[in-house]
């Protein structure tokens, strides 16, 4: 009888245990299903919003364009409908070269997913603020420099970047056919929509959408009268009309890159602003630096605010701080005026109290603000063709940029024999040289043919069919950046950007010079600046004359540290909600 009761109790215990296990498993499965559904639903909503943004961005740009010009080809999209900035799809979209070749040859950028989640401490998702700017009035590379600077400042301020309207840029006015436009906005050269999709902290809209959303609805205030400034949609959406309107509604910081560095506190609040002021006051009174101190001797990228400021301001005196007045402005506007023209490199003007934010901004430009796939793939085809022509055992070639045309620095305009004399010691006799130039009369280079096999972009038009000729200057840059040795024109911002891309590539592949920011690049003239790219040089005026290694040297430091802080901040926000 006792055994029977024991067996009965044992059976009941087993049943209870099975019930508990089954219930627990059911509950766990339910939780997983709910969580999985939530993730999928959020991802679905996120994908939908991203697609809607891209469609709205492209449509508003086109709707605001004047005339019946063809659109810039859209970037190739992946299976999820999103364009991936890290790769190049050349073969499928543009007829070559092979994607793997194009990426290994041309990609100076890196894919760092954790960088995409970084936001400025000044970004307020509930109170959208804006940065507007006017394109520089110089040539393309001056225009590009000002745009890079505006973009970096927009992110640093946590503001939505408003693109200027489509317009004609100086010297980009060729129109070989009806299919090719000669009025542009920056979306014609860079994948700005893709950058905004990838990065949580970067937003961009067209001037058309900006004026429609805010200008026509009385949400923009005249900074002088304090009253709403209404944008009349009946007025043509021209660069001139938009410029006049933005001058009324945007606060102009009056920052001059020649005189100061634009300084961004590490956080909100007066204490962070005071940190910058104290560092600047101490530097100016007791710790003033000289340029010579930093030649070949860079300050560590993770040094203190004061030490990094000493190098940044070695050739300037003032600090222009993003203070609370500017932080509270609804719209900040940068006009292309004489004293405030953004003829500077972003990294030589924008200074961050937080060294991690500084390096992030440099990676942001390197990894995302590169030319559109159509241009990159076309350049890869030319590089492939140039290497096929090279008799060098490693298919190498040398390159140079000879600026002629309308260049204002006449002393750099040397004749061909002088150019040969100044470069022959670094070049291979009989070797292949790719020459990027605006000289139309190629007979000017005939003396080179006695010593070298020379080629120009025009020699490769057979691989450039369908390319807008206004992109040729950018193609010249990209191809020239691949030379074993490069000779540039001092004061030319085209030559400067060639060297920056070379610097990026050298660091990525840890080639000779990556640790100190040097490279096998030289200048024809002036004589005392021929070897400037062979040693570390601090930022010096005039800033636009060349690029500086502070933009590419050791900028991958602190990635994991920044990612951990961003993750911690996000977890804190989740707990609060």
N, C-alpha and C positions, 0 to 999 in steps of 0.2 A: 504493500500500500504506500509505504514511504517512497519506494522507488518510482511508483506511478506518479505521485505528486511532484517529485523532483523532475521527472521527464516533462511533465506538463508545464512547470515553471520555466524549465530550460527552453521549451518550444516557444513560450510566450516571450522570453527574453530575446530569442533570435529574431522573432517577428518584429519586436520593437526596434531592435538594432537595424534591421533591414529597412524599416519605415523611416527611421532617422536618416540613414545613409541616402535613401531615395529622395527624401525631402530636401536634404542638403544639396544633393546633386542637381535637383530640379531648380532650387533657388539660385545656385551658382550659374547654371545654364541660362536662366532668365536674366540674371545680372549681366552676363556676357553678351547676350543678345541685345539687351537694352543699350549697353555701352557701344557694341559694334554698330547698332543702328544709328546711335547718336554720332559716332565718328563718321560713318558713311554719309549721314544726312548733312553734317556740318561740311564735310568735304564737297558734297554735291552742291550745297548752297555756295560755298567758297568758289568752286569752279564756275558756277553760273554767274556769280558777281564779277569774276575776272573776265569772263567772256563778254559780259555786258559792258564792262569798262573799256575793253579793247574796241568793241564795236562803236561805242559812244565817242571814244577818243578819235578814231579814224574818221568817223562820219562828221564830227564837228570840225575837224581840220579841213576836210574836203568841202563842206558846206560854206566855210568862210573864205575859201580861195576864190580869187577873182579870175574870170575867164574860163574857157573850156580847155584846160590842160589835163594831160593824163596823170593819173595817180602814180605815186611811187609804188613799185611792187611790194605787196605785203610780205612780211617775213615768213619763211616756211614754218609751219606749225607741226607739232608732234601729234601722236595719237590722241592726246587729250585736248587738242586744239590750242595748246600753248607753245609759244616759241621759246626754245631753250638757248639762253645766251652763252652757255659754256661751250657749245658745240657749233660746228659748221656743217650744213647740209648742201654741199656744193654739187655733187654728182646728180642727185635727183632733181634739184631745183634749178641749177644753172649750167648743167652740162659738163661739170668737172671743175677741178680735178677730183680724184678720189677723196672722200671725206677725211680719211686717216692722214693722207698726205697734206691736205690743206691745214688740218689742225696742228700737225707736228711742225709744219713750216711756219705758219702764220700766228698761231695762238701764243701771245705773250701773256695772256691772262690766266688766272686760276679759278677753279670752282670751289668756293668755300661756303657751303650751305648755311653754316651757323651765322655768317655775317648778315644773312637776310633778315634776321629777327631783331637786329639792333635798331633802336629808335632814339632820336634826340631827347634829352631830358626836358626840352621845351615843347615837345609835341603834345597837343591836347586834342584827343579824339572827339571831344564834345564841343570844341570851339575852333573851327577851322580858320587858319590864318594863311595869308598868301604872300609870295614873293614874285614881283614882276620885274622885268629888266628889258633894256633896249639893246639890240645887237650892236657890236662894235661896228664902226664905219670903215674899217680897214679891210685887208684881204682875208681870205678864208681862215688862215690859222690864227689871226688876231680875233676873228669872230668866234672860232672854236674855243680859244683860251677864255674869253669873257663868258661864254656859255658854261664851260666847265666850272668856272668860279661861281657863277650864279647858282648852278645846280648844287654844288657842295654847300654853299651858304643856305640854300633852301632847306636841305636836310638838316644842317646844323641848327637852324632856327625852328625846326619842326613845322615848316610851312609847305603848303602846296605850291609847286612851281608852275607859274603861268607862262606858257610859251608865247613868244611874239608871233604876230600874224605872218602869213606867207608874204614874202617880199623878194626883191632882187638884192643879191649880195654882190659886193664889189668883185669884179672880174669873173664871176660865175654867171655869165650872160650868154653863153653859147647855146644855140638852138639849131642843131643840125637837121632835125626833123620835127614834125608835129607831135611825134610820140614822146619827145624829150622836153621836159619842162625847164624853164630857166628862172622861175621864181620859186623860192623854197621856204620851208620852215625846218626846224631842227629835227623833226621826225623823218625828214628825207635823208638824214645822214646817220642817225643813231636810233637804236631800238628803245626809245624812251618808254613806250607802252610796256614792253617786256620788263624793263627795269622796275617800273611801278608795280607790275604784277608779282615779281619775285620778292620785292622788298617791302616789309611791313611799314617801314618808316619813311618811305618816299612816295609822294603823290604828285601827279602832274596832270594838268588840264590844258586845253587849247585856250587861246584868248577869246575865241568865239563862245565857248561854253562859259568862261568866266564872266564875260560881259552880259550874256543872256541870263545867267543865274543870279548875278548880283547887281550888274550895272543897270539893267532895265527895271529892277524891282526896288530900287531905292536903298539897297543895302550897302552901297559904297558912299562914303562921306567925303566931301570936299575938305581937304586938310586946312584950308585958309578960312572958309566961311563956317565950317561945322555943320553945314546942311547937306542933305542927300544930293548927290550929283548923278543925274539920270543919263544913262547912255541911250541915245536915240537909235533904234535898230534900223531906221531908214537911212542912216548915214553909212556910206560905203565903208566896209571893214578893211581899210588900208592901214599900212604901217604908220603913216603920218597922222591919221585921225586917232588911231589907238594910242599913239605916243602922246598926243596932246591931252587925251583923256586921263591917261595914267599919271601924268604929271600933277593932275588935280587931286587924285584920290589916294596916291601913295606917299608914304613918309619917306623922304630921301635922307639916308643916314649921313650923307656928305663924307663918306670914307674915301680917302685917296691912297691907293696902293703905293704911290711914290713916297708918301710920308709916314704911313702907319701900317701896322698889322691888324687885321680884324680879329679881335679876341673873343672867344666864347667860353663863358664860365662852365665849370664842371656840373653845375646844377642850378636850379632856380634859387632866388633869394639874394638878398644884399650881401650876405656873408661870402658867397661864391664870387660876387663881383669884387668885393674887397680883397679877396685873395689875389686876383689879377692886379689890382691897383697897387697893393703893397709890394708885390714882386717887381712891378715896373718901377716904382719909386726907389726901391733899394738898388735895382740895377743902375738906374740913371745917376744916383747919388754916390754909390760906393763900389759898384761892381761893373762899371762900363767896360764893354768889350771892343776889340778891334778885329777887323776882318782877317788880318794875318794870323790871328790866334787859331782860326779854324781851318786854314788851308792844310789839307792832309790830316786834319785832326777833328773829325766830327764829334759832336756831343752825342752820347748814347741816346737812342730813340726813346728810352724809358726814363730819362733823367728827370729831375725836378722841374717844376714850372719855371723857376728862375733861371736854371741852366739852359733849358731849351729856348727861353725867351732871349737870353744873351746872344745866342747864335742867330736866331730869327731877326733880331733888330740890330745886328752888328753894323748895318749900313743905313739904318733908319732910327728915328728917335721916339715916335709916337705909338701909342696903343689905342685903337678904336674899339671900345668895348660894347658888346651887345648887352646894353643895360636894360633896366626895367621899362624905361620909356619906349624903347624899340621893341622889347618883348611884348608889350601890350598893344602895339600898333596892329590894326586889322590888315593893312597892306603896307609892305615895305617895297619901295621902288628904287631901282638903280638905273638912272639915265646915262647915256653915253656922252657925257659932257666933259669938257676939257679937264677939270680938276678931279673928276670922279670916274673917269673912264677906266673900265676894268681891263686895261691892257697889262695883264699880269698872269702869272701862273697861280692856280688855286692854292697850291701847297706853299707858295712864297708869300701869300697874303693872309690866308686863314690860319689862325693859331688857336689851338685848343688847350685849355688848362689840363684836361685829362689826356694823357699821352695815348691811351688806347683809342679814344675817339679820333685823335689825329691820324694814327696809323690806319684806322678803319676807313677814314675818308680817302686816303691814298689808295687803299685796296679797292674801294668802291669805284673810283675812276678807272683804275687799271683793269678791273675784272668785268666792268659793265659798260663803260663809256667808250666802246670801240666802234668802228665803222660798221654799217649794216652788212649783212651777209653777202649781198650782191657785190659790194665793193671788195670785201675780204676774199671772196672766191675768185673774182676777176684778178686780183693781185696774185693769188696763189697760182693761177694759170700762167701768168707772166713769169713768175719766179721759176716755175717748172720749165718753161721754155728757155729762159736764160741759162739755167743750169744744164740743160741738154746741149746748149751751144758751147759751154765752157769746156776747155781742153784740160783743165786742172784735174788731177787724179781724184780729188774729192768733190768735183763739180762746183768748186767755189768760184766766186767772182767778187770783184771790188766794186765800190759804188761812190758816187759823188753827187753833190747838188751844186750846180753853177747858176746862181741867180743873176739874171740880166734885166731885161724888161724895164719896168718902171721903178726899180729899186732905188730908194732915196740915198743909200749909202754908196756914193760913187767910188770911194776908195777901194771898195771890195770888187770893183769891176775890172779885173785883170784880163790881159789878153791870153790866148791859149798857151803860148810858149811859156809865159810866166806861171800859169797854172801847172803846167807840166814840171817846170823847174822846182816848184814848191812841194810837189807831191811825189816825185819819182822815187825818193828814198824809201817810201813805204809801200809802193805798188810793185807788182811783178811785171817785169819787162815781157811784153808779148801776151800778157794776161788779158782777161775779159773785164771790161769796166762798163757798168750800167750808169748812164749819166741822166740824172733828173734835172731838167732845165726848162726855163721859159724862153730860151733863145730860139727864135723861129728859123733862123738861117743856120742850118746844121754844118755848113761849110766852115763856120767859125771854129769847129772842132777838128778840122782836117789835120792840123799838126799832131793831134793825138794818134791818128791812124798810123803814123810812122813808128809808133812804139807799142801800141796796144790794139786789141780788138774791142771797138767801142760800139755800144748799142743804146738805143733810146726807146722810150715807150712806144713811139710811132712805129718801130720795127715789129711790134707784136699786136698790131691791130686785128690780125686774123683770129686772135683769141679773145678779142674785146668786142665782138659783134653784139650790137644791141645795148651797149653801155653808154649812158649819158656822158658826153664829152666833158661836162662840168665836173665829173668825178676824176678826171685824169690827174689833177694835182694830188689827190689823195692816193691814187694808185702809184704815182711817182714816189711818194713818201714811203708807202708800204714796201715796195720793191727795193728802194734804196736802203731801207732798214736791214735788209738781209745780206748786205755786203760784208765780206771778211774784214775789210778796212773801209771806212767811210770818211770822205772829205766833205766838209760842209761850208756854207757861207755864213760867217759870223753876222749877227744882227738879224738873220733870217729866222722867222718863227717856223718855217717849213723845215729847215735844217734842224732846228731845236727839237721838234717833235720826232723827227727821225731818231735822234739820239735818245729821247725818252723811251721810245718803243724798243730800241736796242738795249737800254738799261733793264727794262722789264724782262726781256727775253733772257738776258745774261743771268739775272737773278733767278729766274724760274729754273734754268738748267744748270745753275751753279758753274758758269763758265768763268774764265779768267777775269778778275776784276769785280766779281759779285760782292765781295766782302767790303770793299771800300768805294764802290759805286763808279769804278773807272771802266774804260773800254778802248778798243782800237778805233778811235775816232779822232779826227784832226780838223783844223780850220786852215784855209788858204791864207787868210789875212784877218786881222793885223798880226805882225810877226810875233809880238809878245803874247799872243793868245792861241797860237797854233796848237799847243799841247794842253790846252785847258781841260780837255776831257780825259787826260791821262793821270789826273790827280783829283782828290776830293776838293771841291770848291764850295764855300758857303754862298748863300743867296746874296747877290750884289746888284746894285743899280747900274744901268737900266735893266730891270728884271727880265724884260722880254727878250733880251739879246741872245739868250741861250737857255737851255734847261739845266736843272741842278740835281745832283744825285740824292738830295734829301727826299725826292719824290719816289724813288724806287729802291733805295738802299734799306735793307733790314725792316721792311714794312710788314712782314708777316709775323712779327713778334706780338705776343699777347692775345692771339686769336682765342685760345682755350679759356684764358682768364676772362675775356670779355663775354664769351658765350656762357660761362658759369654765372656771371653776374646777371646777365639778361634772363637766364633761366630762373634764377632766384627771385628776381623782380616779378616775373610772370607768375610764379607759384604763389607769391605773396598776394598778387591781385586776385588770383583764383580763390584763395582762402577768404579774402574779404568779401567776395561776391557770393 
